[in-house]
Amino acid sequence: MNSGLTIYHGSTKIVDNPKFGHGYPHNDFGPGFYCTEHLEIAKEWACKDRIDGYLNVYNLDLSDLKVLHLNKEYDVLNWLAVLLENRPVTMTGDVSEESSRYLKENYAVDIEDYDIIVGYRVDDRYFNFVRRFLNNTIGIKILTESMSLGTLGEQIVLKSKKSFEQISFVEAIEVDASVYYPKYSKRMDIANKKFEYTTHGRFLTDDVFIVDLIRETRK
């Protein structure tokens, strides 16, 4: 990541002054300001509720900020452990509950000392793939591949007060839901179809499942 970065936040509102300490506490990486480097994806986020929105544009000065890039410095299991610490997940049985405990105990990442977190973005529908992994119906390889199938991209999350002091608002551009909601919906549909195609039959062959990992630690 360059020291100076253009980032985008799709919203139904103009957000010209992002504030530290605000925001929904149960997002992927906890409270913070969630952005992306991908302009088109941010436009889709702005209209995901089927109403017109805004593409908020910012400059972010990364100088002296501590950045954690989950996708490069860790693997998908670490990313998932962070997700489980922050997002409420409905467990559907003993296997998923045990899987969640195992990941939190063995793959947790301390993100509190970082100013910026970069990692996979998970749409609510995409979270079904996570549930299937926790229920031992897909393996690690499939889960990893599924994170890129919908081209949801990575999210850049401002976590610290210092990071909020180094972001500056540039402009807000109106986004037409009649154009960008269909694009958002199509992206999700393509992801689901590719995921089903990718997973077909492979659970019988070459993947490693969460139960395999749990059993290995108990030997």
C-alpha positions as CSV (number, residue, x, y, z in Angstrom):
1,M,0.0,0.0,0.0
2,N,1.3,3.5,-0.9
3,S,1.7,6.1,1.8
4,G,-1.0,8.2,0.1
5,L,-4.1,6.2,-0.8
6,T,-7.5,7.0,-2.5
7,I,-10.2,5.0,-0.8
8,Y,-14.0,4.9,-1.1
9,H,-17.0,4.4,1.2
10,G,-20.4,3.5,-0.3
11,S,-23.3,4.7,1.8
12,T,-26.9,6.1,1.6
13,K,-25.4,9.2,3.2
14,I,-22.7,11.7,2.6
15,V,-20.0,11.0,5.2
16,D,-17.7,14.1,5.0
17,N,-16.3,13.7,8.6
18,P,-15.8,10.1,9.6
19,K,-15.6,9.9,13.4
20,F,-13.5,7.7,15.6
21,G,-15.5,5.5,18.0
22,H,-18.7,5.5,15.9
23,G,-20.0,2.6,13.8
24,Y,-21.6,-0.8,14.2
25,P,-19.6,-2.9,16.7
26,H,-20.3,-6.2,15.1
27,N,-18.7,-5.7,11.7
28,D,-16.1,-8.1,10.4
29,F,-13.2,-6.5,12.3
30,G,-15.2,-4.7,15.0
31,P,-16.0,-1.0,15.2
32,G,-14.2,1.1,12.6
33,F,-14.7,3.0,9.3
34,Y,-14.9,0.5,6.4
35,C,-13.7,1.5,3.0
36,T,-12.2,0.0,-0.2
37,E,-9.8,0.8,-3.0
38,H,-12.3,-0.5,-5.5
39,L,-14.5,2.4,-6.9
40,E,-17.1,0.2,-8.6
41,I,-17.6,-2.1,-5.6
42,A,-18.0,0.9,-3.3
43,K,-20.8,2.2,-5.7
44,E,-22.5,-1.2,-5.4
45,W,-22.3,-1.1,-1.6
46,A,-23.9,2.4,-1.7
47,C,-27.0,0.9,-3.4
48,K,-27.2,-2.6,-1.8
49,D,-30.5,-1.6,-0.1
50,R,-32.1,-0.7,-3.5
51,I,-32.0,3.0,-2.9
52,D,-29.8,5.7,-4.3
53,G,-26.6,6.4,-2.4
54,Y,-23.3,8.2,-2.4
55,L,-19.7,7.3,-3.3
56,N,-17.7,9.0,-0.6
57,V,-14.1,9.6,-1.7
58,Y,-11.1,10.2,0.6
59,N,-7.4,10.5,0.7
60,L,-5.7,8.4,3.4
61,D,-2.2,9.2,4.6
62,L,-0.6,5.9,5.7
63,S,2.6,7.5,7.0
64,D,3.5,6.1,10.4
65,L,0.3,4.0,10.6
66,K,0.6,0.4,11.6
67,V,-1.2,-1.7,9.0
68,L,-2.2,-5.4,9.4
69,H,-2.8,-7.1,6.1
70,L,-4.6,-10.3,7.2
71,N,-4.6,-11.8,3.7
72,K,-0.9,-11.5,3.3
73,E,0.5,-12.0,6.8
74,Y,-1.9,-14.7,7.9
75,D,-4.1,-17.4,6.3
76,V,-7.8,-17.9,6.0
77,L,-8.2,-19.6,9.4
78,N,-6.7,-16.5,11.2
79,W,-9.0,-14.2,9.2
80,L,-11.9,-16.4,10.2
81,A,-10.9,-16.4,13.9
82,V,-10.9,-12.6,13.8
83,L,-14.3,-12.6,12.1
84,L,-15.8,-14.9,14.7
85,E,-14.6,-12.7,17.5
86,N,-16.5,-9.7,16.1
87,R,-19.5,-10.9,14.1
88,P,-22.5,-12.7,15.7
89,V,-22.8,-16.1,14.1
90,T,-25.8,-18.4,14.5
91,M,-24.4,-21.9,15.3
92,T,-26.5,-24.7,14.0
93,G,-25.1,-27.6,16.0
94,D,-22.4,-29.1,18.1
95,V,-19.9,-29.2,15.2
96,S,-20.1,-25.5,14.4
97,E,-19.8,-24.5,18.1
98,E,-16.8,-26.7,18.6
99,S,-15.3,-25.4,15.3
100,S,-15.7,-21.8,16.5
101,R,-14.1,-22.5,19.8
102,Y,-11.2,-24.2,18.2
103,L,-10.5,-21.4,15.8
104,K,-10.7,-18.7,18.5
105,E,-8.3,-20.7,20.7
106,N,-5.8,-21.6,18.1
107,Y,-5.9,-19.0,15.3
108,A,-6.7,-15.7,17.1
109,V,-4.9,-12.5,16.0
110,D,-4.5,-9.5,18.3
111,I,-5.7,-6.6,16.1
112,E,-5.9,-4.0,18.9
113,D,-2.5,-2.4,18.3
114,Y,-3.1,-1.7,14.6
115,D,-4.3,1.5,13.0
116,I,-5.5,-0.1,9.8
117,I,-6.8,-3.6,9.1
118,V,-7.0,-4.9,5.5
119,G,-8.8,-8.2,4.8
120,Y,-11.5,-10.0,2.9
121,R,-14.9,-8.5,2.8
122,V,-17.8,-10.8,3.6
123,D,-21.3,-10.0,2.4
124,D,-24.1,-11.5,4.6
125,R,-24.9,-14.0,1.9
126,Y,-21.3,-14.9,1.6
127,F,-21.3,-15.7,5.3
128,N,-23.2,-18.9,4.4
129,F,-19.9,-20.3,3.1
130,V,-18.3,-19.6,6.5
131,R,-21.2,-21.5,8.2
132,R,-20.7,-24.4,5.9
133,F,-17.0,-24.6,6.8
134,L,-17.8,-24.4,10.5
135,N,-20.3,-27.3,10.0
136,N,-17.6,-29.4,8.3
137,T,-19.3,-29.5,4.9
138,I,-16.6,-27.7,3.0
139,G,-12.8,-27.6,3.5
140,I,-10.1,-25.0,3.8
141,K,-9.2,-25.0,0.1
142,I,-12.8,-24.3,-0.9
143,L,-13.3,-21.6,1.8
144,T,-10.1,-19.8,0.6
145,E,-11.2,-19.9,-3.0
146,S,-14.7,-18.8,-2.2
147,M,-13.4,-15.5,-0.8
148,S,-12.4,-14.3,-4.2
149,L,-15.2,-15.8,-6.3
150,G,-17.5,-12.9,-6.0
151,T,-14.7,-10.3,-6.6
152,L,-15.9,-8.6,-3.4
153,G,-12.4,-7.4,-2.9
154,E,-10.6,-6.4,0.3
155,Q,-11.8,-3.9,2.8
156,I,-9.7,-1.2,4.4
157,V,-10.8,-0.5,8.0
158,L,-9.7,2.5,10.0
159,K,-9.5,1.4,13.6
160,S,-7.4,3.9,15.7
161,K,-7.9,7.6,16.5
162,K,-4.6,8.3,14.7
163,S,-5.9,6.8,11.4
164,F,-9.0,9.0,11.6
165,E,-6.8,12.0,11.9
166,Q,-5.1,11.1,8.7
167,I,-8.1,10.7,6.4
168,S,-9.4,13.7,4.4
169,F,-12.7,13.9,2.6
170,V,-12.5,14.7,-1.1
171,E,-16.0,14.6,-2.5
172,A,-19.3,12.7,-2.6
173,I,-20.7,11.4,-5.9
174,E,-24.4,10.4,-6.3
175,V,-24.9,6.8,-7.2
176,D,-28.0,5.6,-9.1
177,A,-29.5,2.4,-7.5
178,S,-31.2,1.5,-10.8
179,V,-27.8,1.0,-12.3
180,Y,-25.8,-0.3,-9.3
181,Y,-28.2,-2.5,-7.4
182,P,-28.5,-4.9,-10.4
183,K,-24.7,-4.9,-10.5
184,Y,-24.5,-5.7,-6.8
185,S,-27.1,-8.5,-7.1
186,K,-25.4,-9.9,-10.2
187,R,-22.0,-10.1,-8.4
188,M,-23.6,-12.1,-5.6
189,D,-25.4,-14.4,-7.9
190,I,-22.2,-15.1,-9.9
191,A,-20.4,-15.8,-6.7
192,N,-23.0,-18.3,-5.5
193,K,-23.0,-20.1,-8.9
194,K,-19.2,-20.3,-9.0
195,F,-19.1,-21.5,-5.4
196,E,-21.6,-24.3,-6.1
197,Y,-19.6,-25.3,-9.2
198,T,-16.3,-25.2,-7.4
199,T,-17.5,-27.3,-4.4
200,H,-19.3,-30.0,-6.4
201,G,-17.8,-33.4,-5.5
202,R,-14.6,-32.0,-4.1
203,F,-15.5,-32.6,-0.5
204,L,-14.8,-36.3,-1.3
205,T,-11.2,-35.8,-2.5
206,D,-8.4,-33.4,-1.6
207,D,-9.5,-30.9,1.0
208,V,-8.8,-30.5,4.7
209,F,-11.8,-30.0,7.0
210,I,-12.2,-28.3,10.3
211,V,-12.8,-31.6,12.1
212,D,-9.5,-32.9,10.7
213,L,-7.7,-30.1,12.4
214,I,-9.5,-30.5,15.7
215,R,-8.7,-34.2,15.7
216,E,-5.0,-33.5,14.9
217,T,-4.7,-31.3,18.0
218,R,-6.2,-34.0,20.2
219,K,-3.7,-36.7,19.3
